[in-house]
Amino acid sequence: MIKTWILIASLCIGFCVFAQEGNVKKICSSFSDCSSKAEKTDIHRKKIQLYDEAIANFKPADGEQKRISVLLKRANSLIKEANGDTGYKGEIALKVTHKPEYKKQQFAKAKEDLSSIESSAGRLNSDEQLLYESLKSEINTETP
């Protein structure tokens, strides 16, 4: 009898857990949806999260040019966020200071994105090319 109750309770708990997991709201549904939402926010952490999702949802049909552009924009947000720029706008510009380990980690992620772009840098438009060179320079000169 006790074993039966334990089995029933376990099943109920299992169903509840699975039901809750099904209700987890995705922040975006596709590469283009994630990219579009990232462009609409100024907050760098949110941009980074959305660009991460965009890259995770990337399919070859989305186009290599768009993937390269998203990698560049993510690197830009990673560096800005690591340097304390939150992206919040208003009467007071919110800046933060991060621990050196965190800053180093974010710079490493940005460097990885820029390395991924390197072989395809010729596909960048002139504004993206300028940003790419600027970010590379900042990564190479900054010692977090």
Secondary structure, DSSP 8 states (H G I E B T S, - for coil): -HHHHHHHHHHHHHHHHHHHHHT---S-SSHHHHHHHHHT---HHHHHHHHHHHHHT--GGG-HHHHHHHHHHHHHHHHHHHTTB----SSS--B----HHHHHHHHHHHHHHHHHHHTTGGGS-HHHHHHHHHHHHHHHH---
